[in-house]
Amino acid sequence: MNIVESLEAKHIEELMKDKKIPEFRSGDTVKVNVRIKEGQRERLQAYEEFV
């Protein structure tokens, strides 16, 4: 692993330490909610797809 990959891995680890990512595998259905800001309004757009 070169120095850039090492620094990147440490940075990603810091960003992800407080977040929980659910386990999923090929064939699962996932639903993702994306927060969209339009001017002063904010809404959630849901997407549901197979992995």
PDB file of N, H, CA, C and O in Angstrom:
ATOM      1  N   MET A   1       0.857  -1.175   0.000  1.00  0.00           N
ATOM      2  CA  MET A   1       0.000   0.000   0.000  1.00  0.00           C
ATOM      3  C   MET A   1       0.902   1.236   0.000  1.00  0.00           C
ATOM      4  O   MET A   1       1.810   1.349   0.823  1.00  0.00           O
ATOM      5  N   ASN A   2       0.646   2.151  -0.921  1.00  0.00           N
ATOM      6  H   ASN A   2      -0.092   2.059  -1.590  1.00  0.00           H
ATOM      7  CA  ASN A   2       1.475   3.354  -0.955  1.00  0.00           C
ATOM      8  C   ASN A   2       0.953   4.386   0.044  1.00  0.00           C
ATOM      9  O   ASN A   2      -0.074   4.167   0.686  1.00  0.00           O
ATOM     10  N   ILE A   3       1.653   5.500   0.173  1.00  0.00           N
ATOM     11  H   ILE A   3       2.487   5.678  -0.349  1.00  0.00           H
ATOM     12  CA  ILE A   3       1.321   6.499   1.191  1.00  0.00           C
ATOM     13  C   ILE A   3      -0.041   7.140   0.951  1.00  0.00           C
ATOM     14  O   ILE A   3      -0.758   7.426   1.910  1.00  0.00           O
ATOM     15  N   VAL A   4      -0.412   7.372  -0.306  1.00  0.00           N
ATOM     16  H   VAL A   4       0.172   7.139  -1.084  1.00  0.00           H
ATOM     17  CA  VAL A   4      -1.714   7.976  -0.606  1.00  0.00           C
ATOM     18  C   VAL A   4      -2.843   7.035  -0.186  1.00  0.00           C
ATOM     19  O   VAL A   4      -3.816   7.468   0.431  1.00  0.00           O
ATOM     20  N   GLU A   5      -2.716   5.758  -0.517  1.00  0.00           N
ATOM     21  H   GLU A   5      -1.925   5.407  -1.018  1.00  0.00           H
ATOM     22  CA  GLU A   5      -3.738   4.789  -0.121  1.00  0.00           C
ATOM     23  C   GLU A   5      -3.827   4.677   1.392  1.00  0.00           C
ATOM     24  O   GLU A   5      -4.919   4.524   1.939  1.00  0.00           O
ATOM     25  N   SER A   6      -2.695   4.750   2.071  1.00  0.00           N
ATOM     26  H   SER A   6      -1.808   4.873   1.627  1.00  0.00           H
ATOM     27  CA  SER A   6      -2.669   4.677   3.526  1.00  0.00           C
ATOM     28  C   SER A   6      -3.395   5.866   4.146  1.00  0.00           C
ATOM     29  O   SER A   6      -4.214   5.694   5.049  1.00  0.00           O
ATOM     30  N   LEU A   7      -3.099   7.069   3.665  1.00  0.00           N
ATOM     31  H   LEU A   7      -2.434   7.209   2.931  1.00  0.00           H
ATOM     32  CA  LEU A   7      -3.768   8.271   4.176  1.00  0.00           C
ATOM     33  C   LEU A   7      -5.260   8.239   3.872  1.00  0.00           C
ATOM     34  O   LEU A   7      -6.080   8.619   4.708  1.00  0.00           O
ATOM     35  N   GLU A   8      -5.604   7.786   2.681  1.00  0.00           N
ATOM     36  H   GLU A   8      -4.938   7.477   2.002  1.00  0.00           H
ATOM     37  CA  GLU A   8      -7.008   7.697   2.297  1.00  0.00           C
ATOM     38  C   GLU A   8      -7.755   6.712   3.193  1.00  0.00           C
ATOM     39  O   GLU A   8      -8.875   6.993   3.619  1.00  0.00           O
ATOM     40  N   ALA A   9      -7.155   5.575   3.479  1.00  0.00           N
ATOM     41  H   ALA A   9      -6.245   5.346   3.133  1.00  0.00           H
ATOM     42  CA  ALA A   9      -7.775   4.567   4.343  1.00  0.00           C
ATOM     43  C   ALA A   9      -7.999   5.116   5.748  1.00  0.00           C
ATOM     44  O   ALA A   9      -9.046   4.869   6.348  1.00  0.00           O
ATOM     45  N   LYS A  10      -7.027   5.859   6.281  1.00  0.00           N
ATOM     46  H   LYS A  10      -6.177   6.060   5.794  1.00  0.00           H
ATOM     47  CA  LYS A  10      -7.182   6.459   7.617  1.00  0.00           C
ATOM     48  C   LYS A  10      -8.314   7.480   7.618  1.00  0.00           C
ATOM     49  O   LYS A  10      -9.112   7.531   8.553  1.00  0.00           O
ATOM     50  N   HIS A  11      -8.379   8.292   6.565  1.00  0.00           N
ATOM     51  H   HIS A  11      -7.731   8.251   5.804  1.00  0.00           H
ATOM     52  CA  HIS A  11      -9.423   9.322   6.473  1.00  0.00           C
ATOM     53  C   HIS A  11     -10.808   8.684   6.389  1.00  0.00           C
ATOM     54  O   HIS A  11     -11.738   9.129   7.063  1.00  0.00           O
ATOM     55  N   ILE A  12     -10.948   7.661   5.580  1.00  0.00           N
ATOM     56  H   ILE A  12     -10.193   7.300   5.033  1.00  0.00           H
ATOM     57  CA  ILE A  12     -12.230   6.961   5.452  1.00  0.00           C
ATOM     58  C   ILE A  12     -12.617   6.333   6.783  1.00  0.00           C
ATOM     59  O   ILE A  12     -13.785   6.372   7.172  1.00  0.00           O
ATOM     60  N   GLU A  13     -11.653   5.757   7.481  1.00  0.00           N
ATOM     61  H   GLU A  13     -10.704   5.726   7.166  1.00  0.00           H
ATOM     62  CA  GLU A  13     -11.917   5.152   8.786  1.00  0.00           C
ATOM     63  C   GLU A  13     -12.433   6.192   9.775  1.00  0.00           C
ATOM     64  O   GLU A  13     -13.361   5.911  10.534  1.00  0.00           O
ATOM     65  N   GLU A  14     -11.843   7.396   9.779  1.00  0.00           N
ATOM     66  H   GLU A  14     -11.090   7.624   9.163  1.00  0.00           H
ATOM     67  CA  GLU A  14     -12.299   8.474  10.656  1.00  0.00           C
ATOM     68  C   GLU A  14     -13.724   8.894  10.318  1.00  0.00           C
ATOM     69  O   GLU A  14     -14.534   9.113  11.219  1.00  0.00           O
ATOM     70  N   LEU A  15     -14.036   9.007   9.032  1.00  0.00           N
ATOM     71  H   LEU A  15     -13.377   8.829   8.301  1.00  0.00           H
ATOM     72  CA  LEU A  15     -15.371   9.428   8.618  1.00  0.00           C
ATOM     73  C   LEU A  15     -16.437   8.396   8.971  1.00  0.00           C
ATOM     74  O   LEU A  15     -17.572   8.760   9.280  1.00  0.00           O
ATOM     75  N   MET A  16     -16.087   7.126   8.927  1.00  0.00           N
ATOM     76  H   MET A  16     -15.165   6.831   8.675  1.00  0.00           H
ATOM     77  CA  MET A  16     -17.062   6.058   9.106  1.00  0.00           C
ATOM     78  C   MET A  16     -17.176   5.561  10.544  1.00  0.00           C
ATOM     79  O   MET A  16     -18.015   4.701  10.811  1.00  0.00           O
ATOM     80  N   LYS A  17     -16.371   6.063  11.483  1.00  0.00           N
ATOM     81  H   LYS A  17     -15.689   6.762  11.266  1.00  0.00           H
ATOM     82  CA  LYS A  17     -16.361   5.506  12.831  1.00  0.00           C
ATOM     83  C   LYS A  17     -17.696   5.662  13.556  1.00  0.00           C
ATOM     84  O   LYS A  17     -18.036   4.811  14.379  1.00  0.00           O
ATOM     85  N   ASP A  18     -18.458   6.707  13.284  1.00  0.00           N
ATOM     86  H   ASP A  18     -18.182   7.397  12.615  1.00  0.00           H
ATOM     87  CA  ASP A  18     -19.736   6.929  13.960  1.00  0.00           C
ATOM     88  C   ASP A  18     -20.929   6.456  13.151  1.00  0.00           C
ATOM     89  O   ASP A  18     -22.063   6.550  13.621  1.00  0.00           O
ATOM     90  N   LYS A  19     -20.703   5.949  11.946  1.00  0.00           N
ATOM     91  H   LYS A  19     -19.782   5.873  11.564  1.00  0.00           H
ATOM     92  CA  LYS A  19     -21.803   5.540  11.075  1.00  0.00           C
ATOM     93  C   LYS A  19     -21.908   4.026  11.035  1.00  0.00           C
ATOM     94  O   LYS A  19     -20.903   3.316  11.036  1.00  0.00           O
ATOM     95  N   LYS A  20     -23.131   3.551  11.001  1.00  0.00           N
ATOM     96  H   LYS A  20     -23.948   4.128  11.000  1.00  0.00           H
ATOM     97  CA  LYS A  20     -23.365   2.121  10.892  1.00  0.00           C
ATOM     98  C   LYS A  20     -23.911   1.823   9.502  1.00  0.00           C
ATOM     99  O   LYS A  20     -24.925   2.387   9.090  1.00  0.00           O
ATOM    100  N   ILE A  21     -23.241   0.945   8.794  1.00  0.00           N
ATOM    101  H   ILE A  21     -22.418   0.487   9.129  1.00  0.00           H
ATOM    102  CA  ILE A  21     -23.677   0.548   7.460  1.00  0.00           C
ATOM    103  C   ILE A  21     -24.224  -0.863   7.567  1.00  0.00           C
ATOM    104  O   ILE A  21     -23.509  -1.769   7.994  1.00  0.00           O
ATOM    105  N   PRO A  22     -25.484  -1.067   7.187  1.00  0.00           N
ATOM    106  CA  PRO A  22     -26.065  -2.407   7.291  1.00  0.00           C
ATOM    107  C   PRO A  22     -25.398  -3.392   6.333  1.00  0.00           C
ATOM    108  O   PRO A  22     -24.903  -3.016   5.271  1.00  0.00           O
ATOM    109  N   GLU A  23     -25.399  -4.645   6.730  1.00  0.00           N
ATOM    110  H   GLU A  23     -25.801  -4.951   7.593  1.00  0.00           H
ATOM    111  CA  GLU A  23     -24.850  -5.699   5.880  1.00  0.00           C
ATOM    112  C   GLU A  23     -25.849  -6.002   4.766  1.00  0.00           C
ATOM    113  O   GLU A  23     -27.042  -6.150   5.030  1.00  0.00           O
ATOM    114  N   PHE A  24     -25.378  -6.095   3.533  1.00  0.00           N
ATOM    115  H   PHE A  24     -24.409  -5.974   3.318  1.00  0.00           H
ATOM    116  CA  PHE A  24     -26.222  -6.518   2.424  1.00  0.00           C
ATOM    117  C   PHE A  24     -25.361  -7.257   1.424  1.00  0.00           C
ATOM    118  O   PHE A  24     -24.145  -7.073   1.358  1.00  0.00           O
ATOM    119  N   ARG A  25     -26.023  -8.101   0.646  1.00  0.00           N
ATOM    120  H   ARG A  25     -27.011  -8.251   0.700  1.00  0.00           H
ATOM    121  CA  ARG A  25     -25.313  -8.955  -0.299  1.00  0.00           C
ATOM    122  C   ARG A  25     -25.987  -8.890  -1.656  1.00  0.00           C
ATOM    123  O   ARG A  25     -27.045  -8.282  -1.816  1.00  0.00           O
ATOM    124  N   SER A  26     -25.363  -9.519  -2.614  1.00  0.00           N
ATOM    125  H   SER A  26     -24.504 -10.014  -2.484  1.00  0.00           H
ATOM    126  CA  SER A  26     -25.907  -9.606  -3.956  1.00  0.00           C
ATOM    127  C   SER A  26     -27.280 -10.271  -3.905  1.00  0.00           C
ATOM    128  O   SER A  26     -27.445 -11.299  -3.249  1.00  0.00           O
ATOM    129  N   GLY A  27     -28.259  -9.696  -4.588  1.00  0.00           N
ATOM    130  H   GLY A  27     -28.124  -8.861  -5.121  1.00  0.00           H
ATOM    131  CA  GLY A  27     -29.610 -10.241  -4.602  1.00  0.00           C
ATOM    132  C   GLY A  27     -30.548  -9.554  -3.627  1.00  0.00           C
ATOM    133  O   GLY A  27     -31.762  -9.743  -3.705  1.00  0.00           O
ATOM    134  N   ASP A  28     -30.008  -8.755  -2.704  1.00  0.00           N
ATOM    135  H   ASP A  28     -29.022  -8.602  -2.641  1.00  0.00           H
ATOM    136  CA  ASP A  28     -30.838  -8.037  -1.739  1.00  0.00           C
ATOM    137  C   ASP A  28     -31.477  -6.815  -2.395  1.00  0.00           C
ATOM    138  O   ASP A  28     -30.962  -6.282  -3.378  1.00  0.00           O
ATOM    139  N   THR A  29     -32.590  -6.388  -1.843  1.00  0.00           N
ATOM    140  H   THR A  29     -33.009  -6.820  -1.044  1.00  0.00           H
ATOM    141  CA  THR A  29     -33.228  -5.151  -2.261  1.00  0.00           C
ATOM    142  C   THR A  29     -32.846  -4.074  -1.256  1.00  0.00           C
ATOM    143  O   THR A  29     -32.992  -4.269  -0.049  1.00  0.00           O
ATOM    144  N   VAL A  30     -32.363  -2.955  -1.741  1.00  0.00           N
ATOM    145  H   VAL A  30     -32.243  -2.797  -2.721  1.00  0.00           H
ATOM    146  CA  VAL A  30     -31.995  -1.852  -0.854  1.00  0.00           C
ATOM    147  C   VAL A  30     -32.846  -0.635  -1.177  1.00  0.00           C
ATOM    148  O   VAL A  30     -33.204  -0.389  -2.329  1.00  0.00           O
ATOM    149  N   LYS A  31     -33.161   0.116  -0.136  1.00  0.00           N
ATOM    150  H   LYS A  31     -32.870  -0.084   0.800  1.00  0.00           H
ATOM    151  CA  LYS A  31     -33.916   1.351  -0.290  1.00  0.00           C
ATOM    152  C   LYS A  31     -33.040   2.479   0.242  1.00  0.00           C
ATOM    153  O   LYS A  31     -32.580   2.437   1.384  1.00  0.00           O
ATOM    154  N   VAL A  32     -32.816   3.483  -0.594  1.00  0.00           N
ATOM    155  H   VAL A  32     -33.189   3.517  -1.521  1.00  0.00           H
ATOM    156  CA  VAL A  32     -31.963   4.608  -0.238  1.00  0.00           C
ATOM    157  C   VAL A  32     -32.799   5.874  -0.300  1.00  0.00           C
ATOM    158  O   VAL A  32     -33.490   6.123  -1.288  1.00  0.00           O
ATOM    159  N   ASN A  33     -32.734   6.672   0.756  1.00  0.00           N
ATOM    160  H   ASN A  33     -32.173   6.470   1.558  1.00  0.00           H
ATOM    161  CA  ASN A  33     -33.403   7.966   0.781  1.00  0.00           C
ATOM    162  C   ASN A  33     -32.357   9.053   0.586  1.00  0.00           C
ATOM    163  O   ASN A  33     -31.356   9.103   1.301  1.00  0.00           O
ATOM    164  N   VAL A  34     -32.599   9.922  -0.392  1.00  0.00           N
ATOM    165  H   VAL A  34     -33.411   9.881  -0.973  1.00  0.00           H
ATOM    166  CA  VAL A  34     -31.673  11.009  -0.693  1.00  0.00           C
ATOM    167  C   VAL A  34     -32.358  12.318  -0.335  1.00  0.00           C
ATOM    168  O   VAL A  34     -33.487  12.574  -0.753  1.00  0.00           O
ATOM    169  N   ARG A  35     -31.667  13.143   0.443  1.00  0.00           N
ATOM    170  H   ARG A  35     -30.750  12.935   0.783  1.00  0.00           H
ATOM    171  CA  ARG A  35     -32.211  14.449   0.825  1.00  0.00           C
ATOM    172  C   ARG A  35     -31.900  15.438  -0.295  1.00  0.00           C
ATOM    173  O   ARG A  35     -30.738  15.645  -0.646  1.00  0.00           O
ATOM    174  N   ILE A  36     -32.951  16.050  -0.854  1.00  0.00           N
ATOM    175  H   ILE A  36     -33.895  15.883  -0.568  1.00  0.00           H
ATOM    176  CA  ILE A  36     -32.804  16.991  -1.965  1.00  0.00           C
ATOM    177  C   ILE A  36     -33.252  18.364  -1.493  1.00  0.00           C
ATOM    178  O   ILE A  36     -34.353  18.526  -0.967  1.00  0.00           O
ATOM    179  N   LYS A  37     -32.389  19.346  -1.688  1.00  0.00           N
ATOM    180  H   LYS A  37     -31.494  19.214  -2.116  1.00  0.00           H
ATOM    181  CA  LYS A  37     -32.695  20.710  -1.291  1.00  0.00           C
ATOM    182  C   LYS A  37     -32.999  21.514  -2.542  1.00  0.00           C
ATOM    183  O   LYS A  37     -32.179  21.579  -3.458  1.00  0.00           O
ATOM    184  N   GLU A  38     -34.177  22.126  -2.584  1.00  0.00           N
ATOM    185  H   GLU A  38     -34.843  22.072  -1.840  1.00  0.00           H
ATOM    186  CA  GLU A  38     -34.602  22.950  -3.720  1.00  0.00           C
ATOM    187  C   GLU A  38     -34.948  24.334  -3.190  1.00  0.00           C
ATOM    188  O   GLU A  38     -36.050  24.561  -2.693  1.00  0.00           O
ATOM    189  N   GLY A  39     -34.009  25.245  -3.300  1.00  0.00           N
ATOM    190  H   GLY A  39     -33.113  25.061  -3.704  1.00  0.00           H
ATOM    191  CA  GLY A  39     -34.231  26.579  -2.756  1.00  0.00           C
ATOM    192  C   GLY A  39     -34.353  26.501  -1.244  1.00  0.00           C
ATOM    193  O   GLY A  39     -33.419  26.075  -0.564  1.00  0.00           O
ATOM    194  N   GLN A  40     -35.505  26.912  -0.711  1.00  0.00           N
ATOM    195  H   GLN A  40     -36.264  27.258  -1.263  1.00  0.00           H
ATOM    196  CA  GLN A  40     -35.748  26.869   0.734  1.00  0.00           C
ATOM    197  C   GLN A  40     -36.369  25.553   1.179  1.00  0.00           C
ATOM    198  O   GLN A  40     -36.422  25.261   2.374  1.00  0.00           O
ATOM    199  N   ARG A  41     -36.842  24.755   0.217  1.00  0.00           N
ATOM    200  H   ARG A  41     -36.799  24.993  -0.754  1.00  0.00           H
ATOM    201  CA  ARG A  41     -37.514  23.489   0.538  1.00  0.00           C
ATOM    202  C   ARG A  41     -36.536  22.336   0.563  1.00  0.00           C
ATOM    203  O   ARG A  41     -35.502  22.352  -0.106  1.00  0.00           O
ATOM    204  N   GLU A  42     -36.886  21.340   1.345  1.00  0.00           N
ATOM    205  H   GLU A  42     -37.726  21.327   1.888  1.00  0.00           H
ATOM    206  CA  GLU A  42     -36.090  20.127   1.419  1.00  0.00           C
ATOM    207  C   GLU A  42     -37.040  18.944   1.360  1.00  0.00           C
ATOM    208  O   GLU A  42     -38.102  18.963   1.982  1.00  0.00           O
ATOM    209  N   ARG A  43     -36.658  17.910   0.609  1.00  0.00           N
ATOM    210  H   ARG A  43     -35.795  17.895   0.104  1.00  0.00           H
ATOM    211  CA  ARG A  43     -37.509  16.730   0.517  1.00  0.00           C
ATOM    212  C   ARG A  43     -36.645  15.484   0.438  1.00  0.00           C
ATOM    213  O   ARG A  43     -35.450  15.559   0.152  1.00  0.00           O
ATOM    214  N   LEU A  44     -37.264  14.330   0.695  1.00  0.00           N
ATOM    215  H   LEU A  44     -38.235  14.269   0.928  1.00  0.00           H
ATOM    216  CA  LEU A  44     -36.581  13.053   0.573  1.00  0.00           C
ATOM    217  C   LEU A  44     -37.060  12.351  -0.690  1.00  0.00           C
ATOM    218  O   LEU A  44     -38.261  12.261  -0.943  1.00  0.00           O
ATOM    219  N   GLN A  45     -36.121  11.859  -1.472  1.00  0.00           N
ATOM    220  H   GLN A  45     -35.145  11.932  -1.266  1.00  0.00           H
ATOM    221  CA  GLN A  45     -36.436  11.076  -2.666  1.00  0.00           C
ATOM    222  C   GLN A  45     -35.976   9.658  -2.394  1.00  0.00           C
ATOM    223  O   GLN A  45     -34.798   9.427  -2.122  1.00  0.00           O
ATOM    224  N   ALA A  46     -36.898   8.703  -2.464  1.00  0.00           N
ATOM    225  H   ALA A  46     -37.855   8.890  -2.684  1.00  0.00           H
ATOM    226  CA  ALA A  46     -36.568   7.308  -2.166  1.00  0.00           C
ATOM    227  C   ALA A  46     -36.296   6.535  -3.451  1.00  0.00           C
ATOM    228  O   ALA A  46     -37.001   6.693  -4.448  1.00  0.00           O
ATOM    229  N   TYR A  47     -35.270   5.703  -3.414  1.00  0.00           N
ATOM    230  H   TYR A  47     -34.697   5.574  -2.604  1.00  0.00           H
ATOM    231  CA  TYR A  47     -34.925   4.803  -4.508  1.00  0.00           C
ATOM    232  C   TYR A  47     -34.863   3.394  -3.946  1.00  0.00           C
ATOM    233  O   TYR A  47     -34.307   3.177  -2.869  1.00  0.00           O
ATOM    234  N   GLU A  48     -35.428   2.438  -4.664  1.00  0.00           N
ATOM    235  H   GLU A  48     -35.879   2.614  -5.539  1.00  0.00           H
ATOM    236  CA  GLU A  48     -35.381   1.045  -4.241  1.00  0.00           C
ATOM    237  C   GLU A  48     -34.899   0.203  -5.418  1.00  0.00           C
ATOM    238  O   GLU A  48     -35.495   0.236  -6.494  1.00  0.00           O
ATOM    239  N   GLU A  49     -33.826  -0.546  -5.214  1.00  0.00           N
ATOM    240  H   GLU A  49     -33.341  -0.573  -4.339  1.00  0.00           H
ATOM    241  CA  GLU A  49     -33.209  -1.324  -6.287  1.00  0.00           C
ATOM    242  C   GLU A  49     -32.646  -2.628  -5.755  1.00  0.00           C
ATOM    243  O   GLU A  49     -32.496  -2.815  -4.547  1.00  0.00           O
ATOM    244  N   PHE A  50     -32.337  -3.524  -6.679  1.00  0.00           N
ATOM    245  H   PHE A  50     -32.459  -3.373  -7.659  1.00  0.00           H
ATOM    246  CA  PHE A  50     -31.662  -4.781  -6.350  1.00  0.00           C
ATOM    247  C   PHE A  50     -30.158  -4.577  -6.439  1.00  0.00           C
ATOM    248  O   PHE A  50     -29.665  -3.834  -7.288  1.00  0.00           O
ATOM    249  N   VAL A  51     -29.445  -5.242  -5.556  1.00  0.00           N
ATOM    250  H   VAL A  51     -29.845  -5.845  -4.866  1.00  0.00           H
ATOM    251  CA  VAL A  51     -27.976  -5.189  -5.586  1.00  0.00           C
ATOM    252  C   VAL A  51     -27.483  -6.286  -6.490  1.00  0.00           C
ATOM    253  O   VAL A  51     -26.275  -6.439  -6.673  1.00  0.00           O
TER     254      VAL A  51
END
